[in-house]
Amino acid sequence: MHAKTKPFCEWEKLEMSALEVRKLWCAVAFHAVAALCVAWSLYVLVERSVEEARRGYVDWSFWTKLIVVVIGSTGGLVFMYIQCKVYITLCRKWRAFNRVIFIQKCS
């Protein structure tokens, strides 16, 4: 007995209800928008902080922005790690669903 995964072009849809599919698409859309917002916010903060550092304008607002960038980056990475873990688990479940088990006769 051995198992083999079908070629990707032959994979079947994972059995999910319409509500589960809708929830999945809403979650993917929400996480994509959230990731873009975090990335854009960090980009703007880093750009302005670098500009202030070049001008030599390093006071409390610069350090506050730097702390916000570090906290935002850490939060963004944790958020992305958790969400990617969920999506990878779902992909593994889909792959297992499309696995074929061959049973051979012993002689």
N, CA, C and O atoms as a GROMACS GRO file, in nm:
protein
  428
    1MET      N    1   0.085  -0.117   0.000
    1MET     CA    2   0.000   0.000   0.000
    1MET      C    3   0.090   0.124   0.000
    1MET      O    4   0.183   0.134   0.080
    2HIS      N    5   0.062   0.217  -0.089
    2HIS     CA    6   0.133   0.344  -0.088
    2HIS      C    7   0.038   0.455  -0.136
    2HIS      O    8  -0.061   0.430  -0.205
    3ALA      N    9   0.072   0.576  -0.097
    3ALA     CA   10  -0.013   0.690  -0.132
    3ALA      C   11   0.060   0.779  -0.231
    3ALA      O   12   0.182   0.791  -0.229
    4LYS      N   13  -0.018   0.840  -0.318
    4LYS     CA   14   0.037   0.929  -0.419
    4LYS      C   15  -0.059   1.046  -0.437
    4LYS      O   16  -0.181   1.028  -0.436
    5THR      N   17  -0.005   1.165  -0.452
    5THR     CA   18  -0.089   1.282  -0.476
    5THR      C   19  -0.113   1.296  -0.626
    5THR      O   20  -0.022   1.278  -0.707
    6LYS      N   21  -0.236   1.327  -0.661
    6LYS     CA   22  -0.272   1.345  -0.802
    6LYS      C   23  -0.196   1.465  -0.859
    6LYS      O   24  -0.152   1.551  -0.782
    7PRO      N   25  -0.178   1.472  -0.991
    7PRO     CA   26  -0.123   1.593  -1.051
    7PRO      C   27  -0.216   1.712  -1.021
    7PRO      O   28  -0.337   1.696  -1.012
    8PHE      N   29  -0.158   1.829  -1.006
    8PHE     CA   30  -0.235   1.946  -0.963
    8PHE      C   31  -0.353   1.976  -1.056
    8PHE      O   32  -0.459   2.017  -1.009
    9CYS      N   33  -0.335   1.955  -1.185
    9CYS     CA   34  -0.444   1.986  -1.280
    9CYS      C   35  -0.564   1.893  -1.261
    9CYS      O   36  -0.673   1.923  -1.310
   10GLU      N   37  -0.546   1.782  -1.191
   10GLU     CA   38  -0.656   1.688  -1.167
   10GLU      C   39  -0.716   1.700  -1.028
   10GLU      O   40  -0.806   1.623  -0.992
   11TRP      N   41  -0.670   1.796  -0.949
   11TRP     CA   42  -0.720   1.810  -0.813
   11TRP      C   43  -0.867   1.849  -0.814
   11TRP      O   44  -0.913   1.924  -0.900
   12GLU      N   45  -0.938   1.797  -0.716
   12GLU     CA   46  -1.079   1.830  -0.698
   12GLU      C   47  -1.090   1.941  -0.594
   12GLU      O   48  -0.999   1.964  -0.514
   13LYS      N   49  -1.204   2.010  -0.597
   13LYS     CA   50  -1.228   2.114  -0.497
   13LYS      C   51  -1.240   2.050  -0.359
   13LYS      O   52  -1.291   1.939  -0.344
   14LEU      N   53  -1.193   2.124  -0.260
   14LEU     CA   54  -1.210   2.079  -0.123
   14LEU      C   55  -1.356   2.092  -0.086
   14LEU      O   56  -1.419   2.194  -0.116
   15GLU      N   57  -1.410   1.991  -0.022
   15GLU     CA   58  -1.552   1.994   0.011
   15GLU      C   59  -1.577   2.096   0.121
   15GLU      O   60  -1.541   2.075   0.237
   16MET      N   61  -1.639   2.207   0.083
   16MET     CA   62  -1.671   2.315   0.176
   16MET      C   63  -1.810   2.366   0.143
   16MET      O   64  -1.853   2.365   0.028
   17SER      N   65  -1.880   2.410   0.247
   17SER     CA   66  -2.013   2.466   0.223
   17SER      C   67  -1.997   2.605   0.162
   17SER      O   68  -1.888   2.663   0.163
   18ALA      N   69  -2.106   2.658   0.109
   18ALA     CA   70  -2.102   2.792   0.048
   18ALA      C   71  -2.064   2.896   0.153
   18ALA      O   72  -1.993   2.992   0.122
   19LEU      N   73  -2.111   2.878   0.274
   19LEU     CA   74  -2.078   2.971   0.382
   19LEU      C   75  -1.928   2.968   0.413
   19LEU      O   76  -1.867   3.073   0.434
   20GLU      N   77  -1.868   2.848   0.417
   20GLU     CA   78  -1.725   2.837   0.443
   20GLU      C   79  -1.643   2.900   0.332
   20GLU      O   80  -1.542   2.965   0.359
   21VAL      N   81  -1.685   2.882   0.207
   21VAL     CA   82  -1.615   2.943   0.094
   21VAL      C   83  -1.622   3.095   0.103
   21VAL      O   84  -1.522   3.164   0.083
   22ARG      N   85  -1.741   3.147   0.133
   22ARG     CA   86  -1.758   3.292   0.146
   22ARG      C   87  -1.672   3.347   0.260
   22ARG      O   88  -1.609   3.451   0.245
   23LYS      N   89  -1.670   3.277   0.373
   23LYS     CA   90  -1.587   3.319   0.486
   23LYS      C   91  -1.439   3.320   0.448
   23LYS      O   92  -1.364   3.411   0.484
   24LEU      N   93  -1.397   3.217   0.373
   24LEU     CA   94  -1.257   3.209   0.331
   24LEU      C   95  -1.220   3.326   0.241
   24LEU      O   96  -1.116   3.388   0.261
   25TRP      N   97  -1.304   3.356   0.141
   25TRP     CA   98  -1.275   3.467   0.050
   25TRP      C   99  -1.277   3.600   0.124
   25TRP      O  100  -1.194   3.687   0.095
   26CYS      N  101  -1.368   3.619   0.217
   26CYS     CA  102  -1.372   3.743   0.296
   26CYS      C  103  -1.246   3.755   0.381
   26CYS      O  104  -1.189   3.864   0.393
   27ALA      N  105  -1.203   3.644   0.441
   27ALA     CA  106  -1.082   3.647   0.523
   27ALA      C  107  -0.959   3.679   0.439
   27ALA      O  108  -0.874   3.758   0.480
   28VAL      N  109  -0.949   3.618   0.321
   28VAL     CA  110  -0.835   3.645   0.232
   28VAL      C  111  -0.834   3.792   0.190
   28VAL      O  112  -0.729   3.856   0.192
   29ALA      N  113  -0.950   3.845   0.153
   29ALA     CA  114  -0.958   3.986   0.113
   29ALA      C  115  -0.922   4.078   0.229
   29ALA      O  116  -0.846   4.173   0.211
   30PHE      N  117  -0.976   4.050   0.347
   30PHE     CA  118  -0.946   4.132   0.464
   30PHE      C  119  -0.797   4.129   0.496
   30PHE      O  120  -0.737   4.234   0.523
   31HIS      N  121  -0.736   4.010   0.495
   31HIS     CA  122  -0.594   4.000   0.529
   31HIS      C  123  -0.506   4.066   0.424
   31HIS      O  124  -0.401   4.122   0.457
   32ALA      N  125  -0.546   4.060   0.299
   32ALA     CA  126  -0.469   4.128   0.194
   32ALA      C  127  -0.474   4.280   0.214
   32ALA      O  128  -0.372   4.347   0.204
   33VAL      N  129  -0.593   4.333   0.242
   33VAL     CA  130  -0.607   4.477   0.265
   33VAL      C  131  -0.531   4.518   0.391
   33VAL      O  132  -0.463   4.621   0.392
   34ALA      N  133  -0.541   4.438   0.497
   34ALA     CA  134  -0.470   4.470   0.621
   34ALA      C  135  -0.319   4.468   0.600
   34ALA      O  136  -0.249   4.555   0.651
   35ALA      N  137  -0.269   4.370   0.526
   35ALA     CA  138  -0.125   4.363   0.499
   35ALA      C  139  -0.078   4.483   0.418
   35ALA      O  140   0.029   4.538   0.443
   36LEU      N  141  -0.158   4.524   0.320
   36LEU     CA  142  -0.124   4.643   0.240
   36LEU      C  143  -0.123   4.769   0.326
   36LEU      O  144  -0.035   4.853   0.311
   37CYS      N  145  -0.220   4.782   0.416
   37CYS     CA  146  -0.225   4.898   0.504
   37CYS      C  147  -0.103   4.903   0.597
   37CYS      O  148  -0.044   5.009   0.616
   38VAL      N  149  -0.068   4.790   0.654
   38VAL     CA  150   0.049   4.784   0.742
   38VAL      C  151   0.175   4.818   0.663
   38VAL      O  152   0.258   4.896   0.710
   39ALA      N  153   0.190   4.760   0.545
   39ALA     CA  154   0.309   4.786   0.463
   39ALA      C  155   0.317   4.933   0.424
   39ALA      O  156   0.425   4.993   0.430
   40TRP      N  157   0.205   4.992   0.384
   40TRP     CA  158   0.204   5.133   0.344
   40TRP      C  159   0.237   5.224   0.462
   40TRP      O  160   0.316   5.317   0.449
   41SER      N  161   0.178   5.196   0.578
   41SER     CA  162   0.205   5.277   0.697
   41SER      C  163   0.352   5.270   0.735
   41SER      O  164   0.414   5.372   0.766
   42LEU      N  165   0.408   5.151   0.733
   42LEU     CA  166   0.550   5.137   0.766
   42LEU      C  167   0.638   5.206   0.663
   42LEU      O  168   0.739   5.267   0.698
   43TYR      N  169   0.601   5.198   0.536
   43TYR     CA  170   0.678   5.265   0.431
   43TYR      C  171   0.681   5.416   0.455
   43TYR      O  172   0.786   5.479   0.447
   44VAL      N  173   0.565   5.474   0.484
   44VAL     CA  174   0.557   5.619   0.506
   44VAL      C  175   0.637   5.658   0.630
   44VAL      O  176   0.711   5.756   0.627
   45LEU      N  177   0.623   5.582   0.738
   45LEU     CA  178   0.698   5.614   0.860
   45LEU      C  179   0.849   5.604   0.839
   45LEU      O  180   0.924   5.690   0.884
   46VAL      N  181   0.893   5.500   0.771
   46VAL     CA  182   1.036   5.483   0.746
   46VAL      C  183   1.088   5.594   0.656
   46VAL      O  184   1.195   5.650   0.680
   47GLU      N  185   1.012   5.626   0.552
   47GLU     CA  186   1.054   5.732   0.459
   47GLU      C  187   1.070   5.866   0.531
   47GLU      O  188   1.169   5.937   0.512
   48ARG      N  189   0.973   5.900   0.613
   48ARG     CA  190   0.981   6.028   0.685
   48ARG      C  191   1.090   6.028   0.790
   48ARG      O  192   1.156   6.130   0.813
   49SER      N  193   1.110   5.914   0.855
   49SER     CA  194   1.216   5.906   0.956
   49SER      C  195   1.354   5.919   0.893
   49SER      O  196   1.441   5.986   0.948
   50VAL      N  197   1.374   5.856   0.778
   50VAL     CA  198   1.502   5.867   0.708
   50VAL      C  199   1.525   6.011   0.663
   50VAL      O  200   1.636   6.062   0.672
   51GLU      N  201   1.419   6.075   0.615
   51GLU     CA  202   1.431   6.215   0.572
   51GLU      C  203   1.469   6.305   0.690
   51GLU      O  204   1.554   6.392   0.675
   52GLU      N  205   1.408   6.284   0.806
   52GLU     CA  206   1.441   6.364   0.924
   52GLU      C  207   1.584   6.336   0.970
   52GLU      O  208   1.654   6.428   1.012
   53ALA      N  209   1.627   6.211   0.963
   53ALA     CA  210   1.763   6.177   1.004
   53ALA      C  211   1.866   6.242   0.912
   53ALA      O  212   1.971   6.286   0.958
   54ARG      N  213   1.837   6.248   0.781
   54ARG     CA  214   1.929   6.312   0.686
   54ARG      C  215   1.942   6.461   0.713
   54ARG      O  216   2.050   6.518   0.699
   55ARG      N  217   1.831   6.525   0.753
   55ARG     CA  218   1.834   6.668   0.782
   55ARG      C  219   1.893   6.698   0.918
   55ARG      O  220   1.916   6.814   0.953
   56GLY      N  221   1.918   6.592   0.996
   56GLY     CA  222   1.974   6.612   1.129
   56GLY      C  223   1.869   6.652   1.232
   56GLY      O  224   1.903   6.698   1.341
   57TYR      N  225   1.744   6.634   1.199
   57TYR     CA  226   1.634   6.671   1.288
   57TYR      C  227   1.595   6.548   1.371
   57TYR      O  228   1.493   6.484   1.347
   58VAL      N  229   1.681   6.518   1.469
   58VAL     CA  230   1.660   6.399   1.551
   58VAL      C  231   1.620   6.444   1.692
   58VAL      O  232   1.705   6.478   1.774
   59ASP      N  233   1.490   6.444   1.717
   59ASP     CA  234   1.440   6.477   1.851
   59ASP      C  235   1.342   6.368   1.894
   59ASP      O  236   1.346   6.258   1.841
   60TRP      N  237   1.257   6.398   1.988
   60TRP     CA  238   1.167   6.296   2.043
   60TRP      C  239   1.070   6.239   1.939
   60TRP      O  240   1.034   6.122   1.946
   61SER      N  241   1.029   6.322   1.841
   61SER     CA  242   0.935   6.270   1.741
   61SER      C  243   1.001   6.165   1.651
   61SER      O  244   0.936   6.069   1.609
   62PHE      N  245   1.131   6.183   1.623
   62PHE     CA  246   1.204   6.084   1.544
   62PHE      C  247   1.208   5.950   1.618
   62PHE      O  248   1.182   5.845   1.559
   63TRP      N  249   1.242   5.955   1.746
   63TRP     CA  250   1.251   5.830   1.823
   63TRP      C  251   1.114   5.766   1.842
   63TRP      O  252   1.103   5.643   1.846
   64THR      N  253   1.011   5.849   1.853
   64THR     CA  254   0.875   5.794   1.863
   64THR      C  255   0.839   5.721   1.734
   64THR      O  256   0.784   5.611   1.738
   65LYS      N  257   0.871   5.782   1.620
   65LYS     CA  258   0.844   5.717   1.491
   65LYS      C  259   0.923   5.587   1.479
   65LYS      O  260   0.872   5.487   1.429
   66LEU      N  261   1.046   5.589   1.524
   66LEU     CA  262   1.130   5.470   1.518
   66LEU      C  263   1.070   5.357   1.602
   66LEU      O  264   1.069   5.241   1.559
   67ILE      N  265   1.022   5.389   1.721
   67ILE     CA  266   0.959   5.289   1.807
   67ILE      C  267   0.832   5.236   1.742
   67ILE      O  268   0.805   5.116   1.747
   68VAL      N  269   0.753   5.325   1.681
   68VAL     CA  270   0.630   5.283   1.613
   68VAL      C  271   0.664   5.190   1.496
   68VAL      O  272   0.593   5.092   1.473
   69VAL      N  273   0.770   5.220   1.422
   69VAL     CA  274   0.812   5.134   1.311
   69VAL      C  275   0.850   4.995   1.362
   69VAL      O  276   0.811   4.894   1.302
   70VAL      N  277   0.925   4.989   1.469
   70VAL     CA  278   0.966   4.859   1.524
   70VAL      C  279   0.844   4.780   1.572
   70VAL      O  280   0.832   4.661   1.542
   71ILE      N  281   0.755   4.845   1.646
   71ILE     CA  282   0.635   4.777   1.695
   71ILE      C  283   0.546   4.735   1.579
   71ILE      O  284   0.494   4.624   1.578
   72GLY      N  285   0.529   4.823   1.481
   72GLY     CA  286   0.447   4.790   1.364
   72GLY      C  287   0.505   4.675   1.284
   72GLY      O  288   0.431   4.588   1.238
   73SER      N  289   0.636   4.675   1.266
   73SER     CA  290   0.700   4.565   1.192
   73SER      C  291   0.682   4.433   1.265
   73SER      O  292   0.651   4.331   1.205
   74THR      N  293   0.703   4.436   1.396
   74THR     CA  294   0.688   4.314   1.476
   74THR      C  295   0.543   4.264   1.470
   74THR      O  296   0.519   4.146   1.449
   75GLY      N  297   0.449   4.355   1.490
   75GLY     CA  298   0.307   4.317   1.484
   75GLY      C  299   0.269   4.264   1.347
   75GLY      O  300   0.196   4.166   1.337
   76GLY      N  301   0.317   4.330   1.242
   76GLY     CA  302   0.288   4.285   1.106
   76GLY      C  303   0.345   4.147   1.078
   76GLY      O  304   0.279   4.064   1.015
   77LEU      N  305   0.466   4.121   1.124
   77LEU     CA  306   0.527   3.989   1.103
   77LEU      C  307   0.452   3.880   1.179
   77LEU      O  308   0.430   3.771   1.126
   78VAL      N  309   0.413   3.909   1.303
   78VAL     CA  310   0.337   3.810   1.381
   78VAL      C  311   0.203   3.783   1.313
   78VAL      O  312   0.162   3.668   1.301
   79PHE      N  313   0.136   3.889   1.269
   79PHE     CA  314   0.007   3.877   1.201
   79PHE      C  315   0.020   3.791   1.076
   79PHE      O  316  -0.059   3.700   1.054
   80MET      N  317   0.121   3.820   0.994
   80MET     CA  318   0.140   3.744   0.870
   80MET      C  319   0.177   3.598   0.899
   80MET      O  320   0.133   3.508   0.827
   81TYR      N  321   0.256   3.575   1.003
   81TYR     CA  322   0.294   3.438   1.038
   81TYR      C  323   0.170   3.357   1.076
   81TYR      O  324   0.153   3.244   1.029
   82ILE      N  325   0.085   3.414   1.160
   82ILE     CA  326  -0.036   3.342   1.204
   82ILE      C  327  -0.128   3.315   1.086
   82ILE      O  328  -0.180   3.204   1.072
   83GLN      N  329  -0.149   3.414   1.001
   83GLN     CA  330  -0.239   3.395   0.888
   83GLN      C  331  -0.182   3.297   0.786
   83GLN      O  332  -0.256   3.214   0.732
   84CYS      N  333  -0.053   3.304   0.760
   84CYS     CA  334   0.008   3.209   0.666
   84CYS      C  335   0.000   3.068   0.720
   84CYS      O  336  -0.017   2.973   0.643
   85LYS      N  337   0.011   3.052   0.852
   85LYS     CA  338  -0.001   2.920   0.912
   85LYS      C  339  -0.140   2.862   0.887
   85LYS      O  340  -0.154   2.744   0.858
   86VAL      N  341  -0.242   2.945   0.899
   86VAL     CA  342  -0.380   2.901   0.874
   86VAL      C  343  -0.397   2.860   0.728
   86VAL      O  344  -0.456   2.755   0.700
   87TYR      N  345  -0.346   2.941   0.636
   87TYR     CA  346  -0.360   2.910   0.493
   87TYR      C  347  -0.279   2.786   0.455
   87TYR      O  348  -0.324   2.706   0.372
   88ILE      N  349  -0.162   2.768   0.514
   88ILE     CA  350  -0.082   2.649   0.485
   88ILE      C  351  -0.152   2.524   0.536
   88ILE      O  352  -0.150   2.420   0.470
   89THR      N  353  -0.215   2.533   0.654
   89THR     CA  354  -0.292   2.420   0.706
   89THR      C  355  -0.406   2.384   0.612
   89THR      O  356  -0.432   2.267   0.587
   90LEU      N  357  -0.474   2.485   0.559
   90LEU     CA  358  -0.582   2.461   0.464
   90LEU      C  359  -0.530   2.396   0.336
   90LEU      O  360  -0.595   2.306   0.281
   91CYS      N  361  -0.415   2.441   0.288
   91CYS     CA  362  -0.355   2.380   0.167
   91CYS      C  363  -0.315   2.235   0.192
   91CYS      O  364  -0.332   2.151   0.104
   92ARG      N  365  -0.263   2.206   0.310
   92ARG     CA  366  -0.228   2.067   0.343
   92ARG      C  367  -0.353   1.979   0.347
   92ARG      O  368  -0.351   1.864   0.302
   93LYS      N  369  -0.461   2.034   0.401
   93LYS     CA  370  -0.587   1.959   0.405
   93LYS      C  371  -0.636   1.931   0.263
   93LYS      O  372  -0.685   1.822   0.235
   94TRP      N  373  -0.624   2.029   0.175
   94TRP     CA  374  -0.665   2.014   0.035
   94TRP      C  375  -0.579   1.909  -0.035
   94TRP      O  376  -0.629   1.827  -0.112
   95ARG      N  377  -0.448   1.913  -0.006
   95ARG     CA  378  -0.356   1.815  -0.066
   95ARG      C  379  -0.390   1.674  -0.018
   95ARG      O  380  -0.391   1.580  -0.097
   96ALA      N  381  -0.418   1.660   0.112
   96ALA     CA  382  -0.454   1.528   0.166
   96ALA      C  383  -0.585   1.479   0.104
   96ALA      O  384  -0.602   1.359   0.082
   97PHE      N  385  -0.676   1.571   0.077
   97PHE     CA  386  -0.804   1.535   0.015
   97PHE      C  387  -0.782   1.479  -0.126
   97PHE      O  388  -0.859   1.395  -0.172
   98ASN      N  389  -0.677   1.525  -0.193
   98ASN     CA  390  -0.649   1.482  -0.330
   98ASN      C  391  -0.540   1.374  -0.337
   98ASN      O  392  -0.476   1.356  -0.440
   99ARG      N  393  -0.521   1.304  -0.229
   99ARG     CA  394  -0.425   1.194  -0.226
   99ARG      C  395  -0.497   1.065  -0.263
   99ARG      O  396  -0.611   1.041  -0.222
  100VAL      N  397  -0.430   0.983  -0.339
  100VAL     CA  398  -0.484   0.854  -0.382
  100VAL      C  399  -0.402   0.745  -0.313
  100VAL      O  400  -0.279   0.750  -0.312
  101ILE      N  401  -0.472   0.647  -0.256
  101ILE     CA  402  -0.404   0.536  -0.188
  101ILE      C  403  -0.416   0.412  -0.277
  101ILE      O  404  -0.526   0.371  -0.315
  102PHE      N  405  -0.302   0.354  -0.307
  102PHE     CA  406  -0.297   0.232  -0.389
  102PHE      C  407  -0.275   0.112  -0.297
  102PHE      O  408  -0.184   0.111  -0.215
  103ILE      N  409  -0.360   0.012  -0.313
  103ILE     CA  410  -0.345  -0.112  -0.236
  103ILE      C  411  -0.306  -0.221  -0.335
  103ILE      O  412  -0.376  -0.248  -0.432
  104GLN      N  413  -0.193  -0.282  -0.308
  104GLN     CA  414  -0.142  -0.385  -0.398
  104GLN      C  415  -0.162  -0.523  -0.336
  104GLN      O  416  -0.155  -0.540  -0.214
  105LYS      N  417  -0.188  -0.618  -0.418
  105LYS     CA  418  -0.209  -0.754  -0.373
  105LYS      C  419  -0.073  -0.817  -0.344
  105LYS      O  420   0.017  -0.815  -0.429
  106CYS      N  421  -0.059  -0.872  -0.226
  106CYS     CA  422   0.066  -0.940  -0.190
  106CYS      C  423   0.062  -1.083  -0.241
  106CYS      O  424  -0.037  -1.153  -0.221
  107SER      N  425   0.167  -1.125  -0.306
  107SER     CA  426   0.170  -1.264  -0.354
  107SER      C  427   0.305  -1.327  -0.331
  107SER      O  428   0.326  -1.443  -0.365
   0.00000   0.00000   0.00000
